[in-house]
């Protein structure tokens, strides 16, 4: 199963650690700020490209005020 994570602040990082602990390694990110991550997972800065990666499930972990904006694009 491929997971997509929108946002990689403290909450996004916690979700990724939990997914990795559970054995899920197919994880992609969408983020506007920053780049690279300690797990060397694929990151996107373009929502269309992120969605073209075809995640099976998406965790929205960016600031709450932005959730509706990103959910409407999924």
Phi and psi restraints in degrees (range 20) as a CNS / XPLOR table:
assign (resid 1 and name C) (resid 2 and name N)
       (resid 2 and name CA) (resid 2 and name C) 1.0 -100.0 20.0 2
assign (resid 2 and name N) (resid 2 and name CA)
       (resid 2 and name C) (resid 3 and name N) 1.0 129.5 20.0 2
assign (resid 2 and name C) (resid 3 and name N)
       (resid 3 and name CA) (resid 3 and name C) 1.0 -106.7 20.0 2
assign (resid 3 and name N) (resid 3 and name CA)
       (resid 3 and name C) (resid 4 and name N) 1.0 140.5 20.0 2
assign (resid 3 and name C) (resid 4 and name N)
       (resid 4 and name CA) (resid 4 and name C) 1.0 -111.4 20.0 2
assign (resid 4 and name N) (resid 4 and name CA)
       (resid 4 and name C) (resid 5 and name N) 1.0 139.4 20.0 2
assign (resid 4 and name C) (resid 5 and name N)
       (resid 5 and name CA) (resid 5 and name C) 1.0 -123.8 20.0 2
assign (resid 5 and name N) (resid 5 and name CA)
       (resid 5 and name C) (resid 6 and name N) 1.0 123.5 20.0 2
assign (resid 5 and name C) (resid 6 and name N)
       (resid 6 and name CA) (resid 6 and name C) 1.0 -98.9 20.0 2
assign (resid 6 and name N) (resid 6 and name CA)
       (resid 6 and name C) (resid 7 and name N) 1.0 115.3 20.0 2
assign (resid 6 and name C) (resid 7 and name N)
       (resid 7 and name CA) (resid 7 and name C) 1.0 96.8 20.0 2
assign (resid 7 and name N) (resid 7 and name CA)
       (resid 7 and name C) (resid 8 and name N) 1.0 138.5 20.0 2
assign (resid 7 and name C) (resid 8 and name N)
       (resid 8 and name CA) (resid 8 and name C) 1.0 -135.6 20.0 2
assign (resid 8 and name N) (resid 8 and name CA)
       (resid 8 and name C) (resid 9 and name N) 1.0 41.8 20.0 2
assign (resid 8 and name C) (resid 9 and name N)
       (resid 9 and name CA) (resid 9 and name C) 1.0 -80.5 20.0 2
assign (resid 9 and name N) (resid 9 and name CA)
       (resid 9 and name C) (resid 10 and name N) 1.0 -158.0 20.0 2
assign (resid 9 and name C) (resid 10 and name N)
       (resid 10 and name CA) (resid 10 and name C) 1.0 -60.7 20.0 2
assign (resid 10 and name N) (resid 10 and name CA)
       (resid 10 and name C) (resid 11 and name N) 1.0 -39.0 20.0 2
assign (resid 10 and name C) (resid 11 and name N)
       (resid 11 and name CA) (resid 11 and name C) 1.0 -71.3 20.0 2
assign (resid 11 and name N) (resid 11 and name CA)
       (resid 11 and name C) (resid 12 and name N) 1.0 -43.5 20.0 2
assign (resid 11 and name C) (resid 12 and name N)
       (resid 12 and name CA) (resid 12 and name C) 1.0 -59.7 20.0 2
assign (resid 12 and name N) (resid 12 and name CA)
       (resid 12 and name C) (resid 13 and name N) 1.0 -41.8 20.0 2
assign (resid 12 and name C) (resid 13 and name N)
       (resid 13 and name CA) (resid 13 and name C) 1.0 -63.8 20.0 2
assign (resid 13 and name N) (resid 13 and name CA)
       (resid 13 and name C) (resid 14 and name N) 1.0 -38.9 20.0 2
assign (resid 13 and name C) (resid 14 and name N)
       (resid 14 and name CA) (resid 14 and name C) 1.0 -64.7 20.0 2
assign (resid 14 and name N) (resid 14 and name CA)
       (resid 14 and name C) (resid 15 and name N) 1.0 -43.3 20.0 2
assign (resid 14 and name C) (resid 15 and name N)
       (resid 15 and name CA) (resid 15 and name C) 1.0 -61.4 20.0 2
assign (resid 15 and name N) (resid 15 and name CA)
       (resid 15 and name C) (resid 16 and name N) 1.0 -42.5 20.0 2
assign (resid 15 and name C) (resid 16 and name N)
       (resid 16 and name CA) (resid 16 and name C) 1.0 -63.4 20.0 2
assign (resid 16 and name N) (resid 16 and name CA)
       (resid 16 and name C) (resid 17 and name N) 1.0 -45.7 20.0 2
assign (resid 16 and name C) (resid 17 and name N)
       (resid 17 and name CA) (resid 17 and name C) 1.0 -58.6 20.0 2
assign (resid 17 and name N) (resid 17 and name CA)
       (resid 17 and name C) (resid 18 and name N) 1.0 -42.4 20.0 2
assign (resid 17 and name C) (resid 18 and name N)
       (resid 18 and name CA) (resid 18 and name C) 1.0 -63.9 20.0 2
assign (resid 18 and name N) (resid 18 and name CA)
       (resid 18 and name C) (resid 19 and name N) 1.0 -44.1 20.0 2
assign (resid 18 and name C) (resid 19 and name N)
       (resid 19 and name CA) (resid 19 and name C) 1.0 -61.0 20.0 2
assign (resid 19 and name N) (resid 19 and name CA)
       (resid 19 and name C) (resid 20 and name N) 1.0 -44.6 20.0 2
assign (resid 19 and name C) (resid 20 and name N)
       (resid 20 and name CA) (resid 20 and name C) 1.0 -63.4 20.0 2
assign (resid 20 and name N) (resid 20 and name CA)
       (resid 20 and name C) (resid 21 and name N) 1.0 -41.1 20.0 2
assign (resid 20 and name C) (resid 21 and name N)
       (resid 21 and name CA) (resid 21 and name C) 1.0 -61.0 20.0 2
assign (resid 21 and name N) (resid 21 and name CA)
       (resid 21 and name C) (resid 22 and name N) 1.0 -35.1 20.0 2
assign (resid 21 and name C) (resid 22 and name N)
       (resid 22 and name CA) (resid 22 and name C) 1.0 -80.1 20.0 2
assign (resid 22 and name N) (resid 22 and name CA)
       (resid 22 and name C) (resid 23 and name N) 1.0 -0.8 20.0 2
assign (resid 22 and name C) (resid 23 and name N)
       (resid 23 and name CA) (resid 23 and name C) 1.0 96.5 20.0 2
assign (resid 23 and name N) (resid 23 and name CA)
       (resid 23 and name C) (resid 24 and name N) 1.0 4.0 20.0 2
assign (resid 23 and name C) (resid 24 and name N)
       (resid 24 and name CA) (resid 24 and name C) 1.0 -85.5 20.0 2
assign (resid 24 and name N) (resid 24 and name CA)
       (resid 24 and name C) (resid 25 and name N) 1.0 123.3 20.0 2
assign (resid 24 and name C) (resid 25 and name N)
       (resid 25 and name CA) (resid 25 and name C) 1.0 -118.7 20.0 2
assign (resid 25 and name N) (resid 25 and name CA)
       (resid 25 and name C) (resid 26 and name N) 1.0 -9.4 20.0 2
assign (resid 25 and name C) (resid 26 and name N)
       (resid 26 and name CA) (resid 26 and name C) 1.0 -92.8 20.0 2
assign (resid 26 and name N) (resid 26 and name CA)
       (resid 26 and name C) (resid 27 and name N) 1.0 86.9 20.0 2
assign (resid 26 and name C) (resid 27 and name N)
       (resid 27 and name CA) (resid 27 and name C) 1.0 -130.8 20.0 2
assign (resid 27 and name N) (resid 27 and name CA)
       (resid 27 and name C) (resid 28 and name N) 1.0 134.6 20.0 2
assign (resid 27 and name C) (resid 28 and name N)
       (resid 28 and name CA) (resid 28 and name C) 1.0 -125.2 20.0 2
assign (resid 28 and name N) (resid 28 and name CA)
       (resid 28 and name C) (resid 29 and name N) 1.0 154.3 20.0 2
assign (resid 28 and name C) (resid 29 and name N)
       (resid 29 and name CA) (resid 29 and name C) 1.0 -116.6 20.0 2
assign (resid 29 and name N) (resid 29 and name CA)
       (resid 29 and name C) (resid 30 and name N) 1.0 150.5 20.0 2
assign (resid 29 and name C) (resid 30 and name N)
       (resid 30 and name CA) (resid 30 and name C) 1.0 -121.1 20.0 2
assign (resid 30 and name N) (resid 30 and name CA)
       (resid 30 and name C) (resid 31 and name N) 1.0 128.2 20.0 2
assign (resid 30 and name C) (resid 31 and name N)
       (resid 31 and name CA) (resid 31 and name C) 1.0 -153.4 20.0 2
assign (resid 31 and name N) (resid 31 and name CA)
       (resid 31 and name C) (resid 32 and name N) 1.0 146.1 20.0 2
assign (resid 31 and name C) (resid 32 and name N)
       (resid 32 and name CA) (resid 32 and name C) 1.0 -94.6 20.0 2
assign (resid 32 and name N) (resid 32 and name CA)
       (resid 32 and name C) (resid 33 and name N) 1.0 -28.3 20.0 2
assign (resid 32 and name C) (resid 33 and name N)
       (resid 33 and name CA) (resid 33 and name C) 1.0 -115.5 20.0 2
assign (resid 33 and name N) (resid 33 and name CA)
       (resid 33 and name C) (resid 34 and name N) 1.0 132.9 20.0 2
assign (resid 33 and name C) (resid 34 and name N)
       (resid 34 and name CA) (resid 34 and name C) 1.0 85.0 20.0 2
assign (resid 34 and name N) (resid 34 and name CA)
       (resid 34 and name C) (resid 35 and name N) 1.0 174.5 20.0 2
assign (resid 34 and name C) (resid 35 and name N)
       (resid 35 and name CA) (resid 35 and name C) 1.0 -160.9 20.0 2
assign (resid 35 and name N) (resid 35 and name CA)
       (resid 35 and name C) (resid 36 and name N) 1.0 159.6 20.0 2
assign (resid 35 and name C) (resid 36 and name N)
       (resid 36 and name CA) (resid 36 and name C) 1.0 69.4 20.0 2
assign (resid 36 and name N) (resid 36 and name CA)
       (resid 36 and name C) (resid 37 and name N) 1.0 154.1 20.0 2
assign (resid 36 and name C) (resid 37 and name N)
       (resid 37 and name CA) (resid 37 and name C) 1.0 -149.0 20.0 2
assign (resid 37 and name N) (resid 37 and name CA)
       (resid 37 and name C) (resid 38 and name N) 1.0 157.9 20.0 2
assign (resid 37 and name C) (resid 38 and name N)
       (resid 38 and name CA) (resid 38 and name C) 1.0 -69.2 20.0 2
assign (resid 38 and name N) (resid 38 and name CA)
       (resid 38 and name C) (resid 39 and name N) 1.0 -8.9 20.0 2
assign (resid 38 and name C) (resid 39 and name N)
       (resid 39 and name CA) (resid 39 and name C) 1.0 -101.9 20.0 2
assign (resid 39 and name N) (resid 39 and name CA)
       (resid 39 and name C) (resid 40 and name N) 1.0 -0.4 20.0 2
assign (resid 39 and name C) (resid 40 and name N)
       (resid 40 and name CA) (resid 40 and name C) 1.0 56.8 20.0 2
assign (resid 40 and name N) (resid 40 and name CA)
       (resid 40 and name C) (resid 41 and name N) 1.0 35.9 20.0 2
assign (resid 40 and name C) (resid 41 and name N)
       (resid 41 and name CA) (resid 41 and name C) 1.0 -86.7 20.0 2
assign (resid 41 and name N) (resid 41 and name CA)
       (resid 41 and name C) (resid 42 and name N) 1.0 154.5 20.0 2
assign (resid 41 and name C) (resid 42 and name N)
       (resid 42 and name CA) (resid 42 and name C) 1.0 -68.0 20.0 2
assign (resid 42 and name N) (resid 42 and name CA)
       (resid 42 and name C) (resid 43 and name N) 1.0 135.8 20.0 2
assign (resid 42 and name C) (resid 43 and name N)
       (resid 43 and name CA) (resid 43 and name C) 1.0 -124.3 20.0 2
assign (resid 43 and name N) (resid 43 and name CA)
       (resid 43 and name C) (resid 44 and name N) 1.0 145.7 20.0 2
assign (resid 43 and name C) (resid 44 and name N)
       (resid 44 and name CA) (resid 44 and name C) 1.0 -126.9 20.0 2
assign (resid 44 and name N) (resid 44 and name CA)
       (resid 44 and name C) (resid 45 and name N) 1.0 148.2 20.0 2
assign (resid 44 and name C) (resid 45 and name N)
       (resid 45 and name CA) (resid 45 and name C) 1.0 -112.7 20.0 2
assign (resid 45 and name N) (resid 45 and name CA)
       (resid 45 and name C) (resid 46 and name N) 1.0 -0.2 20.0 2
assign (resid 45 and name C) (resid 46 and name N)
       (resid 46 and name CA) (resid 46 and name C) 1.0 -116.8 20.0 2
assign (resid 46 and name N) (resid 46 and name CA)
       (resid 46 and name C) (resid 47 and name N) 1.0 123.7 20.0 2
assign (resid 46 and name C) (resid 47 and name N)
       (resid 47 and name CA) (resid 47 and name C) 1.0 -62.2 20.0 2
assign (resid 47 and name N) (resid 47 and name CA)
       (resid 47 and name C) (resid 48 and name N) 1.0 -40.6 20.0 2
assign (resid 47 and name C) (resid 48 and name N)
       (resid 48 and name CA) (resid 48 and name C) 1.0 -60.8 20.0 2
assign (resid 48 and name N) (resid 48 and name CA)
       (resid 48 and name C) (resid 49 and name N) 1.0 -44.4 20.0 2
assign (resid 48 and name C) (resid 49 and name N)
       (resid 49 and name CA) (resid 49 and name C) 1.0 -64.4 20.0 2
assign (resid 49 and name N) (resid 49 and name CA)
       (resid 49 and name C) (resid 50 and name N) 1.0 -40.3 20.0 2
assign (resid 49 and name C) (resid 50 and name N)
       (resid 50 and name CA) (resid 50 and name C) 1.0 -58.7 20.0 2
assign (resid 50 and name N) (resid 50 and name CA)
       (resid 50 and name C) (resid 51 and name N) 1.0 -48.8 20.0 2
assign (resid 50 and name C) (resid 51 and name N)
       (resid 51 and name CA) (resid 51 and name C) 1.0 -69.5 20.0 2
assign (resid 51 and name N) (resid 51 and name CA)
       (resid 51 and name C) (resid 52 and name N) 1.0 -29.8 20.0 2
assign (resid 51 and name C) (resid 52 and name N)
       (resid 52 and name CA) (resid 52 and name C) 1.0 -65.4 20.0 2
assign (resid 52 and name N) (resid 52 and name CA)
       (resid 52 and name C) (resid 53 and name N) 1.0 -19.2 20.0 2
assign (resid 52 and name C) (resid 53 and name N)
       (resid 53 and name CA) (resid 53 and name C) 1.0 -71.9 20.0 2
assign (resid 53 and name N) (resid 53 and name CA)
       (resid 53 and name C) (resid 54 and name N) 1.0 -9.9 20.0 2
assign (resid 53 and name C) (resid 54 and name N)
       (resid 54 and name CA) (resid 54 and name C) 1.0 57.3 20.0 2
assign (resid 54 and name N) (resid 54 and name CA)
       (resid 54 and name C) (resid 55 and name N) 1.0 57.0 20.0 2
assign (resid 54 and name C) (resid 55 and name N)
       (resid 55 and name CA) (resid 55 and name C) 1.0 -66.1 20.0 2
assign (resid 55 and name N) (resid 55 and name CA)
       (resid 55 and name C) (resid 56 and name N) 1.0 143.7 20.0 2
assign (resid 55 and name C) (resid 56 and name N)
       (resid 56 and name CA) (resid 56 and name C) 1.0 -77.5 20.0 2
assign (resid 56 and name N) (resid 56 and name CA)
       (resid 56 and name C) (resid 57 and name N) 1.0 -28.6 20.0 2
assign (resid 56 and name C) (resid 57 and name N)
       (resid 57 and name CA) (resid 57 and name C) 1.0 -144.1 20.0 2
assign (resid 57 and name N) (resid 57 and name CA)
       (resid 57 and name C) (resid 58 and name N) 1.0 146.4 20.0 2
assign (resid 57 and name C) (resid 58 and name N)
       (resid 58 and name CA) (resid 58 and name C) 1.0 -124.6 20.0 2
assign (resid 58 and name N) (resid 58 and name CA)
       (resid 58 and name C) (resid 59 and name N) 1.0 131.7 20.0 2
assign (resid 58 and name C) (resid 59 and name N)
       (resid 59 and name CA) (resid 59 and name C) 1.0 -103.0 20.0 2
assign (resid 59 and name N) (resid 59 and name CA)
       (resid 59 and name C) (resid 60 and name N) 1.0 121.0 20.0 2
assign (resid 59 and name C) (resid 60 and name N)
       (resid 60 and name CA) (resid 60 and name C) 1.0 -93.1 20.0 2
assign (resid 60 and name N) (resid 60 and name CA)
       (resid 60 and name C) (resid 61 and name N) 1.0 108.3 20.0 2
assign (resid 60 and name C) (resid 61 and name N)
       (resid 61 and name CA) (resid 61 and name C) 1.0 -125.3 20.0 2
assign (resid 61 and name N) (resid 61 and name CA)
       (resid 61 and name C) (resid 62 and name N) 1.0 20.3 20.0 2
assign (resid 61 and name C) (resid 62 and name N)
       (resid 62 and name CA) (resid 62 and name C) 1.0 -86.8 20.0 2
assign (resid 62 and name N) (resid 62 and name CA)
       (resid 62 and name C) (resid 63 and name N) 1.0 179.1 20.0 2
assign (resid 62 and name C) (resid 63 and name N)
       (resid 63 and name CA) (resid 63 and name C) 1.0 -55.8 20.0 2
assign (resid 63 and name N) (resid 63 and name CA)
       (resid 63 and name C) (resid 64 and name N) 1.0 141.1 20.0 2
assign (resid 63 and name C) (resid 64 and name N)
       (resid 64 and name CA) (resid 64 and name C) 1.0 -52.1 20.0 2
assign (resid 64 and name N) (resid 64 and name CA)
       (resid 64 and name C) (resid 65 and name N) 1.0 -39.1 20.0 2
assign (resid 64 and name C) (resid 65 and name N)
       (resid 65 and name CA) (resid 65 and name C) 1.0 -64.5 20.0 2
assign (resid 65 and name N) (resid 65 and name CA)
       (resid 65 and name C) (resid 66 and name N) 1.0 -14.6 20.0 2
assign (resid 65 and name C) (resid 66 and name N)
       (resid 66 and name CA) (resid 66 and name C) 1.0 -101.0 20.0 2
assign (resid 66 and name N) (resid 66 and name CA)
       (resid 66 and name C) (resid 67 and name N) 1.0 -5.8 20.0 2
assign (resid 66 and name C) (resid 67 and name N)
       (resid 67 and name CA) (resid 67 and name C) 1.0 -55.9 20.0 2
assign (resid 67 and name N) (resid 67 and name CA)
       (resid 67 and name C) (resid 68 and name N) 1.0 -51.6 20.0 2
assign (resid 67 and name C) (resid 68 and name N)
       (resid 68 and name CA) (resid 68 and name C) 1.0 -59.5 20.0 2
assign (resid 68 and name N) (resid 68 and name CA)
       (resid 68 and name C) (resid 69 and name N) 1.0 -39.6 20.0 2
assign (resid 68 and name C) (resid 69 and name N)
       (resid 69 and name CA) (resid 69 and name C) 1.0 -59.1 20.0 2
assign (resid 69 and name N) (resid 69 and name CA)
       (resid 69 and name C) (resid 70 and name N) 1.0 -43.9 20.0 2
assign (resid 69 and name C) (resid 70 and name N)
       (resid 70 and name CA) (resid 70 and name C) 1.0 -82.1 20.0 2
assign (resid 70 and name N) (resid 70 and name CA)
       (resid 70 and name C) (resid 71 and name N) 1.0 -36.9 20.0 2
assign (resid 70 and name C) (resid 71 and name N)
       (resid 71 and name CA) (resid 71 and name C) 1.0 -62.5 20.0 2
assign (resid 71 and name N) (resid 71 and name CA)
       (resid 71 and name C) (resid 72 and name N) 1.0 -35.0 20.0 2
assign (resid 71 and name C) (resid 72 and name N)
       (resid 72 and name CA) (resid 72 and name C) 1.0 -66.3 20.0 2
assign (resid 72 and name N) (resid 72 and name CA)
       (resid 72 and name C) (resid 73 and name N) 1.0 -17.4 20.0 2
assign (resid 72 and name C) (resid 73 and name N)
       (resid 73 and name CA) (resid 73 and name C) 1.0 -92.7 20.0 2
assign (resid 73 and name N) (resid 73 and name CA)
       (resid 73 and name C) (resid 74 and name N) 1.0 -11.1 20.0 2
